[in-house]
């Protein structure tokens, strides 16, 4: 299963989000989040769509604003990082 990352701020400060341990990860994400900040959720591979579900839960269950999904995930980010 691909990993899902949750970046609270710039990607280098990303937190690993394990869907199997959502309750364990949830407090760390909420503690790092600031109302004026952004959360970027991404998968480790382009073929993964789990980031969309994580983003939806953060938006609707936790009422967090400024939650986005990184298209193409980390894999595409790395492919284009040096352009």
Backbone bond lengths (Angstrom), bond angles and torsions (degrees), N, CA, C in turn:
res aa  C-N    CA-C-N  psi(-1)  N-CA   C-N-CA  omega(-1)  CA-C   N-CA-C  phi
1 X - - - 1.449 - - 1.522 109.25 -
2 X 1.339 118.66 131.69 1.453 120.54 178.97 1.522 111.34 -68.48
3 X 1.305 115.46 154.48 1.460 120.68 177.67 1.519 109.65 -84.85
4 X 1.301 115.38 151.93 1.455 122.18 174.76 1.521 106.63 -115.68
5 X 1.315 116.18 129.37 1.451 121.06 177.40 1.513 109.99 -104.77
6 X 1.286 115.10 149.51 1.461 120.19 175.46 1.522 105.81 -124.63
7 X 1.317 116.22 113.12 1.459 120.78 179.76 1.516 108.29 -97.24
8 X 1.304 115.40 121.16 1.460 121.06 175.28 1.524 104.40 -106.09
9 X 1.313 115.85 96.54 1.457 121.12 -171.51 1.521 108.77 97.51
10 X 1.331 118.45 -152.93 1.463 120.75 -178.85 1.525 112.09 -61.13
11 X 1.314 116.84 150.88 1.469 121.11 -177.29 1.522 114.19 -54.78
12 X 1.332 120.13 -35.19 1.467 117.93 178.88 1.524 114.24 -58.10
13 X 1.320 118.33 -19.74 1.469 121.03 178.78 1.517 111.40 -98.78
14 X 1.297 116.98 25.92 1.463 121.22 -176.56 1.522 111.39 -67.19
15 X 1.320 114.78 150.59 1.458 122.79 175.56 1.519 108.03 -111.90
16 X 1.316 117.72 135.19 1.454 120.90 177.00 1.519 108.96 -72.49
17 X 1.318 116.31 130.97 1.471 122.29 -179.95 1.511 107.09 -113.92
18 X 1.289 117.00 113.43 1.457 122.07 177.59 1.523 107.27 -101.53
19 X 1.314 117.18 112.83 1.465 120.72 -177.62 1.525 112.28 -58.93
20 X 1.336 117.57 -27.77 1.461 120.87 178.52 1.527 111.55 -71.99
21 X 1.346 116.49 -18.29 1.463 121.31 -179.16 1.526 109.35 -125.35
22 X 1.327 116.72 44.93 1.465 120.98 -177.25 1.522 112.10 -56.18
23 X 1.313 116.82 -43.55 1.471 119.70 -179.32 1.520 111.65 -63.20
24 X 1.339 117.00 -34.55 1.458 120.44 179.30 1.519 112.95 -72.70
25 X 1.341 117.03 -33.54 1.455 121.37 -178.44 1.526 112.76 -84.24
26 X 1.289 116.08 -30.08 1.457 122.50 -173.07 1.530 113.38 -52.73
27 X 1.342 120.22 -48.46 1.470 120.12 -179.51 1.532 113.15 -60.18
28 X 1.323 117.59 -36.89 1.468 120.24 -179.26 1.525 110.82 -66.37
29 X 1.310 116.95 -40.09 1.464 120.71 178.67 1.522 110.23 -66.95
30 X 1.310 117.02 -46.35 1.468 120.16 179.79 1.531 111.83 -63.67
31 X 1.323 116.91 -35.94 1.464 120.24 179.82 1.531 111.37 -68.98
32 X 1.324 117.31 -33.47 1.468 121.27 -178.63 1.521 112.67 -82.25
33 X 1.313 117.38 -20.47 1.462 121.75 -175.07 1.516 111.33 -74.61
34 X 1.331 115.36 140.48 1.461 122.10 174.16 1.523 107.63 -125.36
35 X 1.319 119.03 141.93 1.470 121.61 -176.98 1.526 114.23 -54.34
36 X 1.314 117.78 -29.49 1.460 120.41 -179.53 1.527 112.71 -91.28
37 X 1.325 116.80 -4.45 1.456 120.95 -176.89 1.518 112.81 -89.83
38 X 1.320 115.02 -178.61 1.462 122.39 177.78 1.515 109.56 -122.75
39 X 1.312 114.74 148.61 1.459 121.40 173.21 1.521 106.76 -116.94
40 X 1.318 115.91 125.28 1.457 121.52 177.05 1.519 107.42 -113.84
41 X 1.321 115.71 121.11 1.459 121.42 -178.82 1.526 107.51 -105.11
42 X 1.331 116.77 134.66 1.461 119.44 -178.47 1.518 110.49 -147.49
43 X 1.316 114.79 155.06 1.457 122.05 175.61 1.519 109.52 -95.72
44 X 1.322 116.04 162.99 1.454 119.72 178.16 1.525 112.00 -77.31
45 X 1.328 117.42 -21.10 1.468 121.03 -178.92 1.525 110.25 -129.48
46 X 1.326 115.68 153.51 1.462 121.16 178.56 1.523 111.91 -64.45
47 X 1.316 117.15 -29.28 1.464 121.17 -176.52 1.532 113.19 -79.64
48 X 1.308 117.85 -3.90 1.466 122.77 -178.39 1.524 110.17 -91.62
49 X 1.319 116.72 138.39 1.467 120.84 176.75 1.527 112.16 -118.60
50 X 1.320 118.13 9.34 1.462 121.55 -176.97 1.526 112.35 -62.59
51 X 1.321 117.42 -27.00 1.466 120.22 -178.88 1.526 111.78 -61.18
52 X 1.319 116.90 -32.15 1.469 119.97 179.47 1.538 111.14 -64.51
53 X 1.331 116.64 -41.41 1.461 120.65 178.57 1.517 112.03 -66.60
54 X 1.334 116.40 -41.15 1.466 120.66 178.37 1.526 109.70 -62.94
55 X 1.327 117.20 -44.66 1.467 121.12 179.91 1.527 110.91 -62.44
56 X 1.312 116.76 -42.78 1.470 120.15 179.15 1.529 111.34 -61.55
57 X 1.328 117.32 -43.35 1.470 120.18 179.01 1.528 111.06 -63.90
58 X 1.329 117.08 -42.24 1.468 119.52 178.57 1.528 110.86 -62.49
59 X 1.328 116.33 -38.57 1.475 119.98 179.81 1.522 111.77 -70.57
60 X 1.325 116.69 -48.02 1.463 120.44 -169.89 1.527 114.48 -92.99
61 X 1.318 118.29 -39.15 1.463 120.06 -179.60 1.520 111.81 -82.17
62 X 1.338 116.36 -34.16 1.468 120.03 -177.56 1.526 112.70 -104.93
63 X 1.329 116.36 -3.76 1.463 122.10 -179.93 1.523 113.37 55.14
64 X 1.338 116.23 37.14 1.457 120.33 177.59 1.518 109.49 -85.13
65 X 1.291 115.85 141.75 1.463 122.61 178.61 1.527 108.96 -99.44
66 X 1.299 116.22 165.80 1.465 122.27 176.42 1.523 112.61 56.95
67 X 1.321 116.36 48.05 1.469 122.63 176.50 1.519 107.30 -106.86
68 X 1.330 116.70 124.47 1.457 122.50 -175.70 1.527 110.58 -128.31
69 X 1.323 115.58 157.96 1.466 121.72 174.47 1.520 107.76 -109.42
70 X 1.327 117.35 132.58 1.463 122.90 177.52 1.525 108.72 -80.82
71 X 1.332 118.01 110.26 1.467 119.92 -179.38 1.533 111.03 -60.55
72 X 1.310 116.41 135.47 1.458 121.26 179.33 1.511 114.78 81.68
73 X 1.308 116.95 -8.98 1.458 121.14 176.60 1.520 114.06 67.01
74 X 1.324 113.93 -169.40 1.464 121.75 -178.03 1.519 111.20 -62.75
75 X 1.326 116.57 -36.14 1.458 121.44 -179.12 1.539 110.54 -57.22
76 X 1.323 117.10 -48.16 1.466 120.42 179.33 1.521 111.32 -69.71
77 X 1.321 117.05 -36.31 1.471 121.26 177.19 1.524 109.75 -56.86
78 X 1.328 117.18 -47.56 1.460 121.22 179.95 1.523 112.02 -64.73
79 X 1.339 116.74 -39.76 1.463 120.29 179.42 1.526 111.98 -61.58
80 X 1.318 117.47 -31.56 1.470 122.02 -175.45 1.526 113.67 -106.77
81 X 1.305 118.21 4.74 1.469 121.78 -173.49 1.533 113.28 -64.53
82 X 1.295 117.58 -28.85 1.465 119.95 -174.12 1.527 112.52 -104.31
83 X 1.306 116.95 18.77 1.478 119.93 179.26 1.495 110.78 -85.37
